[in-house]
Amino acid sequence: MQDRELLQTHHSLEHLRVRSQEIGKEFLNGFECVEKIDRPAVSCFGSARAPEGSRAYELARETAHLFAEAGWAVVTGGGPGVMEAANRGCREAGGLSVGFGIELPHEQSMNEYIDLGLIFDHFYARKTMFVKAAEGFCVFPGGFGTADELFESLTLIQTGKVLHFPVVLLGEEYWTPLLEWVRRSALADGMVSAEDLALLTLTDDPQVALETVLDAFRAGDGAPSPHAPHKADAQ
């Protein structure tokens, strides 16, 4: 648990230099792994607790299957639940199934449906690879970790740090209360703008998720985010 130790208050400068070099090496390993992905990719996020047969599991499996059939790679956190489902659906359709795992004290090992995988010690290195590898995001029902990935992705798009590619929320019943809160509170109080909400697509249909990401990929052609000129930060 290197993150836990590093995030303690004080260390010697020598210790920090050594740890910084280790972190840099982990980023490089991640970048090298991403370079092995030889096709467009979608990153899929969701709960590690979703069992096989659940709505979230089967939705992720079907969605990843469609992306693989379209010639795309599927990237996940490499664990069980929704992550396993997405890797599994991709593998079953003959696609390139990618997993970026994390060392945790009580967490899962990598699932068995991964073709290209890497295990990280640091969350921030791992999370960078989810973004770097992807042309779009599919977000399935999940908890705090899933919400973290969702809002970080939106922040990076909103501030122009990454290209304005799509974020698809799959599971209308699950995600609708969150979007209602955003509209009722954050939007009403001026904390976000209507154009920020346009970054999201909500659906129960894996085919809609596929078409949303593919259409944006074809239309984008590397165009910069329209939010970049006037978004200095996201709060």
N, C-alpha and C positions, 0 to 999 in steps of 0.2 A: 504493500500500500504506500507507494512512494508519494502520491499526492498528499495523503494525510500528514506525513512527516514534513513535506515541503511547506505546507500551509500553516505550520506552526510559526510563531511570531519572529524569532530571531535565529540566525545561523552565522557562522563565520563566512568571510568573503571567499575563502578557498572552497568551502563546502558549496557555496552558491555557484561558484565558477564550474565546479565539477558537475553539479546537478544541471546547470544550464547547458553544458555540453551534451549530457545525456538526453535532455529534452530535445535539443537540436537534432541529435542523431535519430530520435524517434520520429520527428517530423520528416526527416529525409527518408527513412524507411517507409513511411506512409506515402510520401510523394512517389517513391519508386514503385510501390505497389499500385497506386492509381494509374501510373503510366502503363501498366500491364493490361489495363482494361481497354480493349481494342475496338470498342463500339460505344455509342451513346448509352448513358446509364440513368436510371431513376433510383433515388434513395427512398426506401420505405421504412417508416417508423411505426411503432406500436408496442403494446404491452407484452412483456415476457411471460405474463400470467395467463394469457388466453389459451385454453386447451384446444386440442384438435377436436373438430366438430362444432366449435363455437362459431357464432356469426363473424366475429372479428378474424378468427383464424382462416375460415373458408373464404372470406372476402379478400384477404391478403393473398391467399394461395391462387385464387382465380385471377386477380389483378396482375400478379407477377407472371402468371402463365401467359397472359395476353401480351405483356411487354416482351417476354422472351420470344414469342411467336413473331413479333414485329421486328426482331433483330436487336433488341436492346439488352443490356446487362441490368441486373437488379442488385442493389447494394443494401445491406442491412447491418444491424449491430451484431449479427452472428449468433445470437442466443436462441432461446426457445420461444414459444408463443407465436406472436405475429411475425417475429423475425424468422423463425423456422419456417412458418407457412409461406412467406414470400420467397425465401431461398428454395424451398421445396417446389413451389409452383414454377419457378424459373427453371430449375433442374429438370422437372418433368416435361417441360416444353423444349428442352435442348438448348437453353440459353446459358449465358455466363453468370453464375451465381457467386456473389462477392459478400464476404463477411468481415467487418471490422469489429473485433471483440475487445473486451476490457477486463483487466484483472481486478476482481472484487472479492472480498472475504467470504461472502455468502452467496455468490452469484453462480450463474450457469457456465458450463463449458460451451465451446462452439458446437453448433448443431451439425448434423451429418450431411447436410445438403449444400455444402460450400465447395466451390471449385477453386476460388482464389481468396485467401484469408490472411489476416494479420491481427495479432493480439497486442493491444496497447496497454501501457501502464498509466497514461495520463489522459484524462477525459478531453482536454482541450486539443490535444493532437488528434485524437480519434474523431472528434466532432468536425475538425477542419477537413478531414478526408471525406466525410459524408457530403459536404458542400462541394469540394473540389471535383469529386467524381461525377457529380450529377448534373443533369439538364432539367430536372424537375423533382418535386417531392410528392410522395403519396403518404398521407398520415392517417393511420387507422386508430381505433380506440385504444387508449393507453392512459398511463398515469402521469406522475410528475416528470419523468424522463422524456416521455413523448411530448408533453406540453413544452418542455424546455427546448427540444429540437424544433418544434413548430414555431415558437415565438422567436428563437434565435434566427431561424431561416427568414422569417418575415422581416426582422430587423435588418438583416444583411441586405435583403432586397430593397427595403424602404430607404435605406441610407446609401444605396448605390454601390455597396461593397461587392455585390455579385450581380450578374445580369438578371433582368426582370423575367425570370422564368416561373412557371406556375407552381402553386401549392394546392394540392387537391386533398380535401378532407373526405374520407370515406366512412360513412356511418351517420346518416342524417339525424337519427334519433339521439345518438350519442353526442354529436357536436353542436346541435342546434341550441341547447341552453348556453353554451359558451359564446356563440355568436350573438345570441340575444343580449347577454350581458355586455358584450362589446358595444352593441348598438345603443342599448339603454343607458349605459354608464359612460364608457370611454368616449364614444362618438358624441353623445349628448353633451358631455362636459368639455368637448374640444380637445380631448387627449389624443385622439386619432382622427384622421380625415376619411371622408367617404371613399376617396381613391385608394386608401390603404385597405379597406375592406374588399375592394375589387381584386386584390391579390389572391383571394381565396375562391376556390370552387368547392361546393358542397354537393355530394352525390352518394347514392347507394349503388351505382352502376359501374362496375369495373371498365366497361367499354367507354363510358364517358370519361373516366380517369385517363385511360389510354389516349383517347382522341384529344383531350385537353392538353396533355403534355406534348403529344406529337405535333399538334397544330401550332403550339407556341414555339416548338423547336424549329419547325419549318419556316415560320414567319419571322423569328427573331434574328437569325443570321448574324449573331454576335452584336446586336444593337444594344447600346448602353441603357441602363434603367432610366425611365423618365422621371424617377424620383430624385436622381442624383443632384441636379442643379440647385434644389431648394431644401434639401434635407441635410442639415448639418449634423443632427444627432437624432436618436430615437429615445423618447422618455416615456 
